[in-house]
């Protein structure tokens, strides 16, 4: 798994759950995996609704995956061509 090979994985608590969080700063993107016991429970329970946590910048998907995005992923920036999204 690519998380096991990453060198900058951190642990963070979000909504009362601890996540293994990998930041990809060049893409203004962070991906968090729930602890194994939560993964096992999610599989047993089946799909759940996604949760939006911080406006449009952070959410937990129905599979328990945490996704956090930066300003280059805003609705306004997504209307721009990919090369223009990184400009100030």
N, C-alpha and C positions, 0 to 999 in steps of 0.2 A: 504494500500500500504506500502511496506517495507521502502520506503523513509520517510514516515511520522513517523515511529518508530525509525529511525536512530537518533543518538545523535550528529553526527559530519558532518552534511550537511552544506556546504558552498556555497556561491554564487560567480560565477566567470564569467567574460566576455570573450567569445571566438568568433572570427570572427564577432564582433559587436553584439552578442546576449548574454544575461545573462542566465546562466545555474545554476540549483541547482545541486551541485556536491557532490557526496558521495565517499570518499576515503576508499579503503580497503587495507591498507598498507601491511598486511601479504601476500597479493596476488599480490602486485605491480599493482593494478588495481583501476581506478577511473571511475565512471559512472555518467554522467550528463544528467539531464532531462531539456528540454527547458521549458520556461515559458508557462503557460496554454494557453495564446493567440496564441503562436507559435504552440503548439500542435493542437489546433483547426484549425489553418490555414493549417497545414500539412495534417490533415485528409480531409479537404475540397479540397485541391489541388491534393491529391493522392500521389503515390510514387515518389521520386526524386532520383537522383544519389547520391551515397555516396561521401564524400569529405575526402581526406587524407590531414591532416593539417601539421603535424610535422613528416616528413619522415614516418616511419612505427610505430610510437608510439601513434598517436592520429588521430581519424577520427570521422566524424559525419555520421551516417547511414542515409539511405533514410527516416527513420521515425523520424529523428531529434535527435536521441539518441547520445550523445557524449561518446566516449570510449577512455580512455587514459591508456596505459600499460607501465610497466617498463621493465627493462633489462631481466628479467626472461622470457619474452614473445618474445625475439628476435628470428629470424630464426635459428641462431646458437644454442641457448639454446633449442629450440623446438625439435631439433634432438636428444637431450639427454633424458634419462629416467626421469620421473617426480621427483624422489628423488634427482637426480644429478643437477637439474636446480637451486637449492637453494645454492649449494656449491660455494665457492669463486673460 
